[in-house]
Amino acid sequence: MLNITDIKIRKLMNEGRLRAVVSITVDHSLAIHDIKVIEGQNRLFVAMPSRREETGIYRDVVHPISAQGRKELEESILAAYHQAVEQAGVSPDGEPSQD
């Protein structure tokens, strides 16, 4: 089980597919920055920090090893994202809420 001890939504966006940039802390000991929340065709998903190789291919710098670890990470980050969006008063698609 992944022990995420902190999630910070660093930046919310409403242009293009990128919706947020996130940092997490694992076990109060390891910080992971530049995690992205991206709007896919059917759902939001989490993209791990990556770098571009000389070949033009992007490779994750850090990533979960198991499907269960990825699921836990994504669920935690997306829950924090939705909470931040709600607190900011915008809808998940980046538009101002119609209250």
C-alpha positions, -999 to +999 in steps of 0.1 A: +000+000+000+012+034-010+014+059+020+008+093+005+011+117+034+005+150+014-009+161-019-005+197-031-023+210-061+004+234-074-015+249-103-050+245-117-054+252-155-084+255-178-067+258-212-059+227-232-059+192-218-036+199-188-058+205-158-034+206-129+002+202-118+006+183-085+033+174-059+029+145-035+049+134-004+053+097+003+058+085+039+068+121+050+101+113+033+099+115-005+086+144-026+075+138-062+069+170-082+054+177-117+027+150-116+000+161-141-037+158-142-047+155-178-082+155-195-083+124-217-111+116-242-131+097-216-118+107-182-092+125-162-059+107-157-027+112-139+006+114-158+038+109-139+069+132-143+088+124-174+117+136-195+123+135-232+151+113-245+173+121-275+150+098-296+120+121-288+104+094-266+091+105-232+100+082-203+086+085-168+112+096-142+092+079-114+062+057-116+042+031-096+054-005-101+020-022-097-015-016-112-028-014-076-002+012-067-011+033-098-048+030-090-043+042-054-021+071-066-045+082-093-076+080-070-058+100-043-046+127-067-079+130-085-098+133-052-075+161-042-079+177-076-117+176-074-115+192-039-092+220-051-115+226-081-145+228-058-127+252-035-116+274-064-152+277-076-147+262-110-161+231-127-138+202-135-137+214-171-122+247-159-153+269-164-167+290-135-194+272-115-230+281-122-243+283-086 
